Amino acid sequence: QVRLVESGGGLVQPGGSLKLSCAASGFAVSSYVMTWYRQAPGKEREYVALITRGGGTPAYADSVKGRFTISRDNAKNMVYLQMNNLQPEDTAVYYCNVDLVWGQGTQVTVSS
């Protein structure tokens, strides 16, 4: 059974950092494009970052470029999202995705 479980969210002050984790089971993250999305209150879910199957360059939404870094640990079957210089507009539930499978999400709140 394909499953994704996100963790690492929390409350952080503006300018702070968090690292989100996505634990995958039932498939190998090395074989798929893995994507992070987020959904803020009252807004539609939006793309944040993706990492390709091979060694290609990761891609980012313009709103997070230069602040967020997506990475993958094939041995642990994990995908990560390092988020630096967080701002209030980054507040959202963050989801890990592969094809049509979604995790339950992890809440990130940026507030002073």
C-alpha positions, 0 to 999 in steps of 0.5 A: 500500500502506497502511503505518505506521512508528513511531519516536522510542522509547527509554530515558528517566528518570522525569519525562522526555519523548519524542516519537513519530512515525508516518509514514504512506504509501498514504493521507492521515492527514487523512482518517482517525481516527489512534490510538496504542496501547501494549502493556506486557510481559504485558499486553493492548494498550491505547488511548492517544490518538486524533485525528479527521479534522477539527478535533475535540478529541483524546481520551486515556486517563485514564492519560495525560491531561494528560501526552500530546499527539497531533497531526498534520501533514497536509503531512508525512502524519505523526502524533505523540505528545508524551509528558511526565512519563513514568513507569515505568508508561508503559513499553511498545511504542507502536503507531500505528493506522488502521482495521485497519493497525498499525505495527511499534511503537517501544519506550519504556522509563522507568527510572532 
